[in-house]
Amino acid sequence: MLIMKGLTFIAEEISKIVDREQSDEGTIKERLMELQMKYEMDEISEEEYDRKEEELLKLLEQAREKKGT
């Protein structure tokens, strides 16, 4: 029982951190810059870059919408 409560607490904390990272404009912008650098250094393909950039831009848009409400 105590172990379940501990695991639940940890899962909730991880969820909060992930939510915060996905809704923080600064973090998302950093991830976009890292992605750009990886692409420019030929560490990722153009297709992978485009896919990940689109995901990050959607997150950025959502974060801005959240902030505006």
C-alpha positions in Angstrom: 0.0 0.0 0.0 2.8 2.4 1.0 4.7 1.5 -2.2 1.7 2.3 -4.3 1.3 5.7 -2.7 5.0 6.4 -3.3 4.8 5.3 -7.0 1.7 7.4 -7.5 3.4 10.4 -6.0 6.4 9.9 -8.3 4.2 9.5 -11.4 2.3 12.7 -10.5 5.5 14.7 -10.0 6.9 13.4 -13.4 3.6 14.4 -15.0 3.9 17.9 -13.6 7.4 18.3 -14.8 6.5 17.1 -18.3 3.5 19.5 -18.4 5.7 22.4 -17.3 8.3 21.6 -19.9 5.7 21.3 -22.7 4.1 24.6 -21.7 7.2 26.7 -21.1 8.0 28.9 -24.1 11.6 29.2 -23.1 12.1 25.4 -22.9 10.4 24.9 -26.2 12.5 27.6 -27.9 15.6 25.9 -26.5 14.5 22.6 -28.0 14.0 24.3 -31.4 17.5 25.8 -31.3 19.0 22.4 -30.4 17.0 20.8 -33.2 18.3 23.4 -35.7 21.9 22.8 -34.5 21.5 19.0 -34.9 20.2 19.5 -38.5 23.0 21.9 -39.4 25.6 19.5 -38.1 24.0 16.7 -40.2 23.0 14.7 -37.0 19.4 14.4 -38.2 17.8 14.2 -41.6 15.7 16.9 -43.1 12.6 14.7 -42.7 13.2 14.2 -39.0 14.0 17.9 -38.6 10.7 18.9 -40.3 8.7 16.4 -38.2 10.2 17.5 -34.9 10.0 21.2 -35.8 6.3 20.8 -36.5 5.7 19.1 -33.1 7.6 21.8 -31.3 5.9 24.6 -33.1 2.5 23.1 -32.1 3.7 22.9 -28.5 4.8 26.5 -28.6 1.5 27.6 -30.0 -0.4 25.7 -27.3 1.8 27.2 -24.6 1.1 30.7 -25.9 -2.6 30.0 -26.0 -2.5 28.7 -22.5 -0.7 31.8 -21.4 -3.2 34.0 -23.0 -6.1 32.5 -21.1 
